[in-house]
Each structure stands twice: as structure tokens, then as C-alpha cells.
Amino acid sequence: MQVSSEQPELVQRRHTTPAATLPDDALLLQYRRGVLFLIRRECGNATLAEDLCNEALRIAVDRVQSTGLRKPDSFRSFLLQTARNLLLRTRQQEASHRTSTGGQDAIEQFEDVGADVSLNVDVPVWARVIKEVLSELPLARDRKLLVRYYMEDQDKSRICLDLKISKEHFRRVTCRARQRFREILERRYRKSDLL
């Protein structure tokens, strides 16, 4: 029987083992595709899934050749569980290789926000868009509230005192102001214009 180059080495090696111990080639490849699909979905990495599937297939075939399985019908389950165990071991190894100095919080507080290029792209455009949308808000209170709270980062209690609203009412007013802002923004601009 001719074996294609797409088939894993283990399927090619299968021809040297007793026929009664392993599933036939077509079934073995079908099991492999099913396991590959499930492992790819679980790990989210096609290359890793391929490696894990091949290794699981090698282990499963070696196991059947050396000791056999108690239930020959359980080969597919054994293959899938072997692949899942390999994935778990891989994740544990990755986690153990990560170093934690305990000082991550201290390091993050010195993070340079300006170093993130995506945050600096089109800042003038965003500033213009925000100013235009704010100027279109129908209520002056909405404009004042959004500017003072979000742009000037003023204290909520100070804004409440100046606008003569309670702190409980502040959340509702802010929510409605943001909603009106969003409606104008979505009416004037497409999402693709703003990204």
C-alpha cells in the first residue's frame, strides 16, 4: 500500500506492526484530524496543535504496539486524552518558565505611555473630533460635565457642587451625557473613520 507524504511518519510505521492492534490507515488519519481540530480549538495555536497531535499519535501508537489497550475501541479517546495531557504539560512548562520577581507593580508604574505608538497616532484628529462633537451637544451642562470630568479630570464632588447636583444624580447625568455624545459621534462618523 502506498502512503502519501501528507500522512505522519507514524501512519507509515503502522505497516510494520500487527494489523489487529492498530486502526487501519484511513481510520487513523480520521482520528488524527478530529484530535487536531479539538486541540487547535483548545490551544488556539495551529502550529502547537499540530505538534501536540503528532506527538500524541506517536505515543498512542507506541503504547498500542508495546502494551496494547484494555479496550481496543477506546483508541480515539486514548489519543485525544493523550493530546490534552500534552497540552496541559506544555502550559505548565510555559508557566514555570515565566519568572516573577515580585516587583512587576513597581516596574509597571514607570511604564512610558508615550512609547506606545498606537496611542500617539492621529491625536490631533481625535482632539478635533471630540471638540466638534462636544460643540454639538444640545445641553451646556453635558458639555461642562464631560469636559470637566473626563478631559480636565476634576473631582466629582467639586463638579457636583458647581452644577448643583447630588453625587447619586451625577452618575445618571454623566451616563446620559455620554450617551448623547456617543449618538452624535456615531451619526457624524463611521467607525472606520475613527480607527
Secondary structure, 3 states (H helix, E strand, C coil): CCCCCCCCHHHHHHHHCCCCCCCCHHHHHHHHHHHHHHHHHHHCCHHHHHHHHHHHHHHHHHHHHHCCCCCHHHHHHHHHHHHHHHHHHHHHHHHHHCCCCCCHHHHHCCCCHHHCHHHHCCHHHHHHHHHHHHHHCCCHHHHHHHHHHHHCCCCHHHHHHHHCCCHHHHHHHHHHHHHHHHHHHHHHCCHHHHC
